[in-house]
Amino acid sequence: MRRFLFSTNHKDIGTLYIILAVIGGVVGTIMSIAIRAELMHPASRFSRIGADAAGVDPAMALDGGKNLYNVFITAHGVLMIFYMVMPALIAATPTGSFRS
């Protein structure tokens, strides 16, 4: 583990970018499934989970927990671009992909 975290070797850094892209893809996929679950059952308990997690009664929350869907869409987009696509593209450059 120490080899990867403190390395200046381009092959190790490329491997870390690939690992980050895979983890970002998995988390983004989980968020996508949650978004689709919300679309399947609109205004369900899932949409009020944000207010529940904060310890606030959903009926008393400022937006009644209705903003969580928008937060998930935005977070999904940011996560997929900056934690999956960008590391994958960086790893695909000669720094990461050409193993010699």
All heavy atoms as an XYZ file, in Angstrom:
749
protein
N       0.824     -1.187      0.000
C       0.000      0.000      0.000
C       0.871      1.256      0.000
O       0.571      2.214     -0.690
C      -0.929     -0.048      1.214
C      -1.899      1.094      1.258
S      -3.011      1.038     -0.125
C      -4.532      1.052      0.696
N       1.912      1.222      0.810
C       2.811      2.367      0.891
C       3.479      2.622     -0.464
O       3.740      3.766     -0.824
C       3.843      2.114      1.980
C       4.749      3.271      2.255
C       5.670      2.946      3.438
N       6.624      3.983      3.658
C       6.410      5.028      4.437
N       5.256      5.152      5.064
N       7.327      5.945      4.583
N       3.721      1.539     -1.189
C       4.352      1.667     -2.509
C       3.515      2.551     -3.436
O       4.057      3.367     -4.177
C       4.516      0.275     -3.117
C       4.923      0.310     -4.567
C       4.897     -1.064     -5.181
N       4.955     -0.932     -6.621
C       4.542     -1.838     -7.446
N       4.043     -2.957     -6.998
N       4.621     -1.653     -8.741
N       2.202      2.374     -3.384
C       1.331      3.141     -4.276
C       1.094      4.556     -3.774
O       1.063      5.499     -4.553
C      -0.011      2.429     -4.453
C       0.070      1.237     -5.348
C       0.050     -0.036     -4.825
C       0.173      1.388     -6.709
C       0.131     -1.146     -5.643
C       0.255      0.293     -7.551
C       0.237     -0.977     -7.016
N       0.904      4.728     -2.480
C       0.543      6.045     -1.951
C       1.679      7.056     -2.003
O       1.438      8.252     -2.145
C       0.017      5.906     -0.520
C      -1.309      5.170     -0.380
C      -1.720      5.089      1.080
C      -2.397      5.852     -1.190
N       2.909      6.595     -1.883
C       4.041      7.521     -1.845
C       4.952      7.377     -3.057
O       6.102      7.783     -3.018
C       4.843      7.295     -0.552
C       4.044      7.557      0.687
C       3.658      6.516      1.507
C       3.654      8.840      1.023
C       2.914      6.746      2.645
C       2.917      9.087      2.154
C       2.543      8.045      2.972
N       4.442      6.829     -4.122
C       5.248      6.560     -5.298
C       5.313      7.754     -6.232
O       4.364      8.534     -6.351
C       4.677      5.365     -6.057
O       5.440      5.134     -7.218
N       6.440      7.874     -6.916
C       6.556      8.835     -8.007
C       6.715      8.093     -9.343
O       6.950      8.720    -10.366
C       7.772      9.759     -7.789
O       8.941      8.968     -7.628
C       7.560     10.627     -6.557
N       6.570      6.785     -9.298
C       6.664      5.956    -10.492
C       5.403      6.134    -11.338
O       4.281      6.005    -10.842
C       6.834      4.490    -10.082
C       7.048      3.580    -11.267
O       7.110      4.031    -12.405
N       7.159      2.296    -10.979
N       5.569      6.424    -12.610
C       4.423      6.713    -13.469
C       3.490      5.510    -13.607
O       2.284      5.679    -13.773
C       4.892      7.196    -14.839
C       5.552      6.156    -15.669
N       6.858      5.758    -15.458
C       5.091      5.424    -16.702
C       7.170      4.831    -16.335
N       6.118      4.595    -17.114
N       4.026      4.299    -13.532
C       3.166      3.107    -13.655
C       2.268      2.955    -12.434
O       1.097      2.605    -12.556
C       4.026      1.864    -13.847
C       4.750      1.847    -15.182
C       5.613      0.634    -15.323
C       7.006      1.014    -14.901
N       7.980     -0.037    -15.074
N       2.801      3.242    -11.260
C       1.992      3.165    -10.042
C       0.937      4.259    -10.007
O      -0.202      4.038     -9.594
C       2.884      3.260     -8.799
C       3.789      2.061     -8.648
O       3.485      1.010     -9.241
O       4.802      2.172     -7.934
N       1.292      5.450    -10.451
C       0.336      6.556    -10.480
C      -0.782      6.254    -11.475
O      -1.961      6.502    -11.199
C       1.055      7.878    -10.821
C       1.991      8.255     -9.671
C       0.053      8.989    -11.079
C       2.916      9.407     -9.973
N      -0.441      5.691    -12.622
C      -1.459      5.295    -13.596
C      -2.392      4.246    -13.036
O      -3.612      4.287    -13.261
N      -1.851      3.307    -12.265
C      -2.675      2.277    -11.635
C      -3.630      2.901    -10.617
O      -4.803      2.515    -10.530
C      -1.779      1.231    -10.947
O      -0.915      0.665    -11.929
C      -2.606      0.140    -10.311
N      -3.156      3.883     -9.871
C      -4.024      4.568     -8.902
C      -5.157      5.311     -9.604
O      -6.292      5.329     -9.112
C      -3.207      5.541     -8.049
C      -2.317      4.904     -6.992
C      -1.465      5.964     -6.305
C      -3.152      4.163     -5.973
N      -4.857      5.924    -10.740
C      -5.916      6.597    -11.498
C      -6.965      5.603    -11.992
O      -8.166      5.883    -11.973
C      -5.324      7.366    -12.683
C      -4.884      8.765    -12.331
C      -3.552      9.130    -12.433
C      -5.792      9.723    -11.912
C      -3.136     10.407    -12.116
C      -5.398     10.994    -11.594
C      -4.063     11.332    -11.702
O      -3.660     12.598    -11.383
N      -6.527      4.439    -12.431
C      -7.475      3.414    -12.880
C      -8.336      2.937    -11.720
O      -9.559      2.783    -11.853
C      -6.721      2.240    -13.545
C      -6.119      2.697    -14.866
C      -7.646      1.045    -13.759
C      -5.165      1.707    -15.495
N      -7.715      2.730    -10.553
C      -8.472      2.298     -9.371
C      -9.490      3.368     -8.974
O     -10.640      3.062     -8.674
C      -7.510      1.973     -8.209
C      -6.714      0.709     -8.534
C      -8.257      1.819     -6.899
C      -5.559      0.449     -7.585
N      -9.072      4.649     -9.004
C      -9.997      5.738     -8.682
C     -11.160      5.787     -9.669
O     -12.315      5.997     -9.270
C      -9.273      7.081     -8.667
C     -10.125      8.310     -8.372
C     -10.715      8.232     -6.968
C      -9.320      9.575     -8.543
N     -10.883      5.564    -10.944
C     -11.943      5.570    -11.951
C     -12.931      4.430    -11.718
O     -14.145      4.620    -11.857
C     -11.336      5.472    -13.350
N     -12.433      3.267    -11.342
C     -13.329      2.128    -11.086
C     -14.197      2.398     -9.851
O     -15.413      2.174     -9.875
C     -12.520      0.821    -10.925
C     -13.379     -0.295    -10.386
C     -11.901      0.429    -12.254
N     -13.594      2.904     -8.786
C     -14.365      3.212     -7.570
C     -15.388      4.303     -7.854
O     -16.545      4.214     -7.439
C     -13.424      3.609     -6.418
C     -12.609      2.403     -5.970
C     -14.200      4.193     -5.249
C     -11.497      2.729     -5.000
N     -14.981      5.348     -8.588
C     -15.922      6.403     -8.960
C     -17.061      5.876     -9.815
O     -18.206      6.296     -9.666
N     -16.750      4.944    -10.708
C     -17.796      4.342    -11.534
C     -18.780      3.526    -10.725
O     -19.991      3.558    -10.972
N     -18.285      2.802     -9.729
C     -19.174      1.999     -8.880
C     -20.085      2.903     -8.048
O     -21.300      2.677     -7.974
C     -18.344      1.049     -7.974
C     -19.201      0.434     -6.890
C     -17.678     -0.018     -8.807
N     -19.508      3.942     -7.439
C     -20.325      4.858     -6.632
C     -21.323      5.602     -7.521
O     -22.495      5.771     -7.156
C     -19.430      5.845     -5.858
C     -20.253      6.904     -5.160
C     -18.570      5.107     -4.857
N     -20.894      6.020     -8.709
C     -21.804      6.678     -9.644
C     -22.928      5.766    -10.102
O     -24.067      6.201    -10.259
N     -22.628      4.496    -10.291
C     -23.660      3.533    -10.672
C     -24.666      3.332     -9.547
O     -25.878      3.251     -9.789
C     -23.014      2.186    -11.051
O     -22.101      2.417    -12.132
C     -24.053      1.176    -11.467
N     -24.190      3.273     -8.319
C     -25.095      3.156     -7.172
C     -26.004      4.384     -7.084
O     -27.210      4.252     -6.838
C     -24.295      2.960     -5.872
C     -23.634      1.580     -5.880
C     -25.175      3.133     -4.646
C     -22.614      1.376     -4.783
N     -25.440      5.561     -7.331
C     -26.267      6.772     -7.320
C     -27.284      6.740     -8.464
O     -28.417      7.181     -8.301
C     -25.397      8.012     -7.413
C     -24.586      8.265     -6.168
S     -23.686      9.791     -6.249
C     -24.973     10.916     -5.787
N     -26.873      6.227     -9.616
C     -27.790      6.115    -10.744
C     -28.951      5.172    -10.425
O     -30.108      5.451    -10.786
C     -27.036      5.617    -11.971
O     -27.902      5.416    -13.042
N     -28.658      4.085     -9.744
C     -29.716      3.159     -9.340
C     -30.673      3.836     -8.361
O     -31.893      3.667     -8.452
C     -29.103      1.882     -8.740
C     -28.390      1.086     -9.839
C     -30.153      1.026     -8.051
C     -27.518     -0.034     -9.323
N     -30.123      4.635     -7.442
C     -30.973      5.366     -6.492
C     -31.850      6.386     -7.211
O     -33.025      6.568     -6.862
C     -30.105      6.056     -5.439
N     -31.291      7.039     -8.226
C     -32.078      8.003     -9.007
C     -33.219      7.280     -9.729
O     -34.363      7.737     -9.728
C     -31.171      8.739    -10.011
C     -30.213      9.674     -9.267
C     -31.989      9.511    -11.035
C     -29.076     10.191    -10.124
N     -32.918      6.142    -10.321
C     -33.953      5.385    -11.033
C     -35.005      4.833    -10.069
O     -36.183      4.741    -10.418
C     -33.315      4.266    -11.843
C     -32.529      4.818    -13.012
C     -31.804      3.736    -13.759
N     -30.921      4.305    -14.740
C     -31.275      4.603    -15.979
N     -32.509      4.409    -16.377
N     -30.399      5.121    -16.811
N     -34.593      4.483     -8.858
C     -35.566      4.028     -7.859
C     -36.518      5.160     -7.492
O     -37.719      4.936     -7.310
C     -34.848      3.518     -6.612
N     -35.992      6.370     -7.402
C     -36.849      7.524     -7.111
C     -37.806      7.789     -8.262
O     -38.966      8.139     -8.050
C     -35.988      8.749     -6.835
C     -36.761     10.022     -6.657
C     -37.647     10.036     -5.427
O     -37.394      9.270     -4.487
O     -38.605     10.826     -5.421
N     -37.346      7.630     -9.492
C     -38.222      7.839    -10.639
C     -39.303      6.764    -10.726
O     -40.401      7.017    -11.216
C     -37.407      7.850    -11.933
C     -36.537      9.078    -12.149
C     -35.662      8.885    -13.376
C     -37.388     10.323    -12.282
N     -38.964      5.565    -10.245
C     -39.938      4.476    -10.280
C     -41.066      4.705     -9.271
O     -42.213      4.371     -9.534
C     -39.225      3.152     -9.984
C     -39.956      1.955    -10.488
S     -38.953      0.456    -10.562
C     -37.988      0.474     -9.104
N     -40.721      5.273     -8.108
C     -41.704      5.534     -7.062
C     -41.569      6.983     -6.590
O     -40.947      7.247     -5.555
C     -41.500      4.584     -5.878
C     -41.569      3.146     -6.243
N     -42.745      2.535     -6.597
C     -40.610      2.200     -6.341
C     -42.504      1.266     -6.879
N     -41.208      1.038     -6.740
N     -42.128      7.939     -7.332
C     -41.984      9.349     -6.957
C     -42.608      9.635     -5.591
O     -43.593      9.022     -5.192
C     -42.735     10.101     -8.050
C     -42.891      9.146     -9.162
C     -42.877      7.778     -8.567
N     -42.014     10.591     -4.885
C     -42.500     11.046     -3.573
C     -42.589      9.903     -2.576
O     -43.467      9.865     -1.721
C     -43.837     11.750     -3.711
N     -41.669      8.970     -2.692
C     -41.652      7.846     -1.763
C     -40.819      8.199     -0.541
O     -40.332      9.308     -0.393
C     -41.071      6.610     -2.451
O     -39.722      6.841     -2.768
N     -40.643      7.248      0.310
C     -39.835      7.450      1.512
C     -38.398      7.819      1.154
O     -37.749      8.547      1.876
C     -39.862      6.164      2.346
C     -38.960      6.181      3.527
C     -39.784      6.081      4.784
N     -38.919      5.987      5.920
C     -38.653      7.013      6.703
N     -39.183      8.185      6.468
N     -37.856      6.884      7.743
N     -37.917      7.321      0.030
C     -36.549      7.593     -0.384
C     -36.298      9.085     -0.541
O     -35.243      9.583     -0.176
C     -36.254      6.867     -1.690
C     -34.909      7.207     -2.262
C     -33.766      6.673     -1.695
C     -34.791      8.060     -3.337
C     -32.526      6.992     -2.206
C     -33.557      8.383     -3.843
C     -32.423      7.849     -3.286
N     -37.260      9.807     -1.078
C     -37.065     11.234     -1.318
C     -37.035     12.039     -0.029
O     -36.599     13.174     -0.031
C     -38.149     11.779     -2.249
O     -39.409     11.652     -1.633
N     -37.491     11.457      1.052
C     -37.476     12.169      2.330
C     -36.351     11.718      3.236
O     -36.248     12.169      4.369
C     -38.811     11.966      3.029
C     -39.971     12.586      2.270
C     -41.251     12.517      3.064
N     -41.632     11.171      3.421
C     -42.438     10.386      2.724
N     -42.934     10.829      1.601
N     -42.737      9.180      3.128
N     -35.476     10.865      2.726
C     -34.424     10.309      3.570
C     -33.411     11.368      3.993
O     -32.805     11.268      5.046
C     -33.735      9.122      2.869
C     -33.002      8.270      3.881
C     -32.795      9.578      1.796
C     -32.578      6.929      3.321
N     -33.206     12.396      3.183
C     -32.258     13.455      3.527
C     -32.661     14.197      4.778
O     -31.843     14.485      5.652
N     -33.924     14.502      4.895
C     -34.403     15.191      6.092
C     -34.352     14.263      7.295
O     -34.024     14.688      8.405
C     -35.825     15.692      5.869
N     -34.654     12.986      7.079
C     -34.582     12.018      8.177
C     -33.150     11.855      8.673
O     -32.906     11.757      9.870
C     -35.121     10.656      7.743
C     -36.627     10.651      7.565
O     -37.279     11.584      8.091
O     -37.137      9.737      6.908
N     -32.197     11.828      7.744
C     -30.794     11.656      8.134
C     -30.299     12.846      8.936
O     -29.442     12.707      9.801
C     -29.935     11.451      6.900
N     -30.845     14.005      8.667
C     -30.435     15.205      9.401
C     -31.158     15.304     10.745
O     -30.902     16.223     11.515
C     -30.715     16.448      8.564
N     -32.068     14.388     11.018
C     -32.796     14.416     12.282
C     -33.950     15.400     12.287
O     -34.405     15.832     13.339
N     -34.407     15.754     11.086
C     -35.501     16.719     10.958
C     -36.737     15.974     10.474
O     -36.647     15.114      9.600
C     -35.132     17.828      9.942
C     -36.269     18.796      9.750
C     -33.879     18.551     10.382
N     -37.878     16.294     11.031
C     -39.121     15.712     10.550
C     -39.328     16.162      9.105
O     -39.290     17.363      8.823
C     -40.279     16.176     11.432
C     -41.613     15.603     10.988
O     -41.610     14.551     10.312
O     -42.654     16.205     11.323
N     -39.521     15.232      8.165
C     -39.652     15.624      6.754
C     -40.759     16.637      6.507
O     -40.637     17.482      5.626
C     -39.950     14.304      6.043
C     -39.429     13.258      6.940
C     -39.559     13.799      8.332
N     -41.809     16.567      7.283
C     -42.895     17.523      7.088
C     -42.476     18.923      7.514
O     -43.008     19.921      7.026
C     -44.123     17.081      7.876
N     -41.510     19.006      8.422
C     -41.057     20.294      8.915
C     -39.826     20.810      8.178
O     -39.378     21.924      8.414
C     -40.730     20.200     10.413
C     -41.911     19.792     11.272
S     -43.297     20.930     11.145
C     -42.633     22.326     11.999
N     -39.258     19.994      7.310
C     -38.075     20.419      6.555
C     -38.456     21.544      5.614
O     -39.617     21.689      5.220
C     -37.496     19.251      5.771
N     -37.484     22.351      5.258
C     -37.731     23.522      4.420
C     -38.413     23.148      3.107
O     -39.346     23.807      2.676
C     -36.410     24.244      4.149
C     -36.502     25.582      3.441
C     -37.302     26.555      4.287
C     -35.132     26.136      3.172
N     -37.970     22.064      2.496
C     -38.563     21.640      1.228
C     -39.257     20.288      1.335
O     -39.604     19.694      0.326
C     -37.498     21.595      0.140
C     -36.404     20.601      0.443
O     -36.397     20.040      1.556
O     -35.552     20.384     -0.433
N     -39.441     19.802      2.521
C     -40.109     18.521      2.712
C     -39.309     17.348      2.177
O     -39.852     16.299      1.904
N     -37.989     17.509      2.026
C     -37.148     16.445      1.508
C     -37.259     16.276      0.002
O     -36.781     15.298     -0.548
N     -37.860     17.224     -0.683
C     -38.074     17.097     -2.133
C     -36.851     17.476     -2.948
O     -36.800     17.252     -4.135
C     -39.252     17.962     -2.554
C     -40.548     17.510     -1.955
C     -41.689     18.412     -2.351
C     -42.936     17.929     -1.669
N     -43.711     18.981     -1.105
N     -35.872     18.068     -2.321
C     -34.699     18.520     -3.044
C     -33.636     17.437     -3.177
O     -32.673     17.608     -3.902
C     -34.106     19.738     -2.327
C     -33.217     20.554     -3.210
O     -33.423     20.609     -4.410
N     -32.233     21.186     -2.616
N     -33.801     16.321     -2.510
C     -32.787     15.270     -2.530
C     -32.572     14.717     -3.937
O     -31.448     14.404     -4.309
C     -33.164     14.140     -1.570
C     -32.125     13.046     -1.405
C     -30.882     13.618     -0.746
C     -32.674     11.903     -0.603
N     -33.623     14.625     -4.718
C     -33.490     14.133     -6.091
C     -32.553     15.041     -6.879
O     -31.664     14.574     -7.586
C     -34.864     14.060     -6.755
C     -34.809     13.618     -8.189
C     -34.629     12.277     -8.502
C     -34.925     14.529     -9.228
C     -34.569     11.858     -9.815
C     -34.870     14.120    -10.537
C     -34.687     12.786    -10.823
O     -34.618     12.370    -12.124
N     -32.721     16.352     -6.760
C     -31.856     17.292     -7.476
C     -30.417     17.197     -6.985
O     -29.472     17.298     -7.772
C     -32.369     18.714     -7.300
C     -33.697     18.921     -7.957
O     -34.035     18.232     -8.910
N     -34.476     19.858     -7.447
N     -30.242     16.987     -5.706
C     -28.900     16.824     -5.153
C     -28.254     15.564     -5.720
O     -27.077     15.575     -6.090
C     -28.953     16.769     -3.610
C     -27.621     16.364     -3.031
C     -29.395     18.104     -3.050
N     -29.010     14.479     -5.814
C     -28.459     13.235     -6.350
C     -28.095     13.378     -7.821
O     -27.064     12.862     -8.248
C     -29.462     12.090     -6.162
C     -29.168     11.236     -4.966
C     -29.087     11.787     -3.702
C     -28.965      9.881     -5.098
C     -28.808     11.015     -2.610
C     -28.680      9.084     -4.005
C     -28.602      9.658     -2.752
N     -28.921     14.049     -8.597
C     -28.622     14.245    -10.022
C     -27.325     15.038    -10.173
O     -26.440     14.679    -10.958
C     -29.786     14.979    -10.731
C     -31.008     14.086    -10.825
C     -29.375     15.479    -12.103
C     -30.895     12.979    -11.825
N     -27.196     16.125     -9.422
C     -26.004     16.957     -9.510
C     -24.770     16.206     -9.026
O     -23.716     16.226     -9.680
C     -26.198     18.235     -8.685
O     -27.381     18.901     -9.142
C     -25.013     19.164     -8.815
N     -24.883     15.538     -7.886
C     -23.744     14.796     -7.350
C     -23.346     13.656     -8.279
O     -22.150     13.382     -8.456
C     -24.076     14.257     -5.964
N     -24.317     13.006     -8.888
C     -24.033     11.919     -9.827
C     -23.235     12.456    -11.023
O     -22.240     11.855    -11.433
C     -25.346     11.284    -10.297
C     -25.188     10.350    -11.451
N     -24.663      9.089    -11.320
C     -25.480     10.509    -12.763
C     -24.640      8.509    -12.516
N     -25.134      9.357    -13.404
N     -23.667     13.579    -11.562
C     -22.963     14.166    -12.705
C     -21.540     14.577    -12.368
O     -20.599     14.268    -13.106
N     -21.366     15.254    -11.246
C     -20.031     15.689    -10.834
C     -19.141     14.487    -10.558
O     -17.979     14.445    -10.977
C     -20.130     16.605     -9.592
C     -18.775     16.835     -8.957
C     -20.775     17.929     -9.964
N     -19.683     13.500     -9.876
C     -18.901     12.315     -9.529
C     -18.473     11.554    -10.778
O     -17.318     11.145    -10.899
C     -19.714     11.407     -8.611
C     -18.939     10.249     -8.039
C     -19.139     10.209     -6.541
C     -19.377      8.953     -8.654
N     -19.378     11.377    -11.709
C     -19.045     10.612    -12.908
C     -18.024     11.347    -13.781
O     -17.157     10.715    -14.383
C     -20.308     10.312    -13.721
C     -21.240      9.340    -13.041
S     -20.507      7.755    -12.667
C     -20.750      6.908    -14.199
N     -18.104     12.668    -13.828
C     -17.146     13.407    -14.657
C     -15.782     13.485    -13.987
O     -14.761     13.151    -14.575
C     -17.675     14.819    -14.979
C     -18.846     14.714    -15.937
C     -16.573     15.691    -15.577
C     -19.574     16.001    -16.181
N     -15.760     13.937    -12.727
C     -14.474     14.222    -12.093
C     -13.843     13.034    -11.386
O     -12.647     13.062    -11.093
C     -14.618     15.387    -11.115
C     -14.882     16.687    -11.813
C     -16.114     17.297    -11.719
C     -13.912     17.269    -12.594
C     -16.367     18.487    -12.372
C     -14.155     18.465    -13.260
C     -15.381     19.066    -13.145
N     -14.613     11.998    -11.064
C     -14.036     10.854    -10.373
C     -14.056      9.573    -11.196
O     -13.557      8.555    -10.736
C     -14.748     10.622     -9.033
C     -14.418     11.699     -8.039
C     -15.268     12.775     -7.861
C     -13.248     11.645     -7.299
C     -14.957     13.774     -6.963
C     -12.941     12.636     -6.397
C     -13.798     13.702     -6.237
O     -13.485     14.694     -5.354
N     -14.644      9.614    -12.394
C     -14.574      8.439    -13.254
C     -13.965      8.785    -14.608
O     -12.956      8.212    -14.994
C     -15.942      7.806    -13.461
C     -15.822      6.427    -14.103
S     -17.356      5.771    -14.685
C     -17.271      6.203    -16.387
N     -14.545      9.733    -15.314
C     -14.084     10.031    -16.674
C     -12.687     10.657    -16.668
O     -11.806     10.210    -17.396
C     -15.093     10.950    -17.397
C     -14.561     11.381    -18.747
C     -16.420     10.239    -17.554
N     -12.484     11.681    -15.837
C     -11.184     12.351    -15.832
C     -10.042     11.427    -15.397
O      -9.008     11.390    -16.069
C     -11.238     13.612    -14.954
C     -12.163     14.690    -15.495
S     -11.752     15.221    -17.166
C     -10.248     16.089    -16.862
N     -10.174     10.659    -14.291
C      -9.074      9.739    -13.961
C      -8.850      8.678    -15.033
O      -7.710      8.283    -15.288
C      -9.515      9.092    -12.651
C     -10.455     10.040    -12.050
C     -11.157     10.691    -13.205
N      -9.921      8.227    -15.674
C      -9.764      7.228    -16.737
C      -9.020      7.824    -17.926
O      -8.172      7.164    -18.533
C     -11.120      6.691    -17.160
N      -9.321      9.072    -18.261
C      -8.608      9.719    -19.363
C      -7.150      9.981    -19.014
O      -6.264      9.843    -19.860
C      -9.302     11.029    -19.742
C     -10.653     10.894    -20.435
C     -11.275     12.264    -20.657
C     -10.507     10.157    -21.746
N      -6.903     10.351    -17.767
C      -5.515     10.578    -17.347
C      -4.753      9.258    -17.366
O      -3.600      9.215    -17.789
C      -5.489     11.232    -15.955
C      -6.005     12.677    -16.073
C      -4.084     11.224    -15.374
C      -6.237     13.354    -14.753
N      -5.393      8.197    -16.924
C      -4.731      6.890    -16.920
C      -4.519      6.370    -18.334
O      -3.635      5.559    -18.573
C      -5.556      5.886    -16.128
N      -5.324      6.854    -19.286
C      -5.199      6.397    -20.670
C      -4.084      7.124    -21.420
O      -3.723      6.723    -22.516
C      -6.518      6.602    -21.404
N      -3.530      8.170    -20.829
C      -2.421      8.880    -21.470
C      -1.171      8.018    -21.348
O      -1.131      7.049    -20.608
C      -2.191     10.244    -20.807
O      -1.843     10.035    -19.444
C      -3.415     11.122    -20.919
N      -0.130      8.369    -22.041
C       1.097      7.566    -21.954
C       1.638      7.411    -20.538
O       2.331      6.464    -20.246
C       2.081      8.353    -22.832
C       1.231      9.042    -23.824
C      -0.055      9.373    -23.091
N       1.307      8.339    -19.662
C       1.778      8.220    -18.287
C       1.238      6.947    -17.630
O       1.956      6.270    -16.913
C       1.317      9.436    -17.450
O       1.829     10.592    -18.042
C       1.806      9.328    -16.038
N      -0.015      6.643    -17.889
C      -0.614      5.514    -17.190
C      -0.712      4.233    -17.985
O      -0.658      3.154    -17.424
N      -0.861      4.330    -19.312
C      -1.215      3.121    -20.038
C      -0.019      2.351    -20.591
O      -0.091      1.145    -20.731
C      -2.164      3.460    -21.177
O      -1.524      4.305    -22.100
N       1.047      3.011    -20.920
C       2.186      2.299    -21.496
C       3.052      1.738    -20.381
O       3.789      2.462    -19.726
C       3.012      3.216    -22.401
C       2.257      3.661    -23.618
C       2.068      4.997    -23.870
C       1.726      2.741    -24.494
C       1.373      5.415    -24.989
C       1.030      3.135    -25.616
C       0.853      4.489    -25.863
N       2.947      0.461    -20.167
C       3.703     -0.215    -19.100
C       5.001     -0.740    -19.675
O       4.996     -1.607    -20.544
C       2.894     -1.378    -18.528
C       1.484     -1.022    -18.174
C       1.427     -0.441    -16.822
N       0.029     -0.134    -16.525
C      -0.294      0.719    -15.629
N       0.614      1.326    -14.924
N      -1.559      0.987    -15.392
N       6.086     -0.189    -19.218
C       7.379     -0.676    -19.728
C       8.296     -1.100    -18.605
O       8.064     -0.875    -17.472
C       8.060      0.401    -20.552
O       8.215      1.584    -19.803
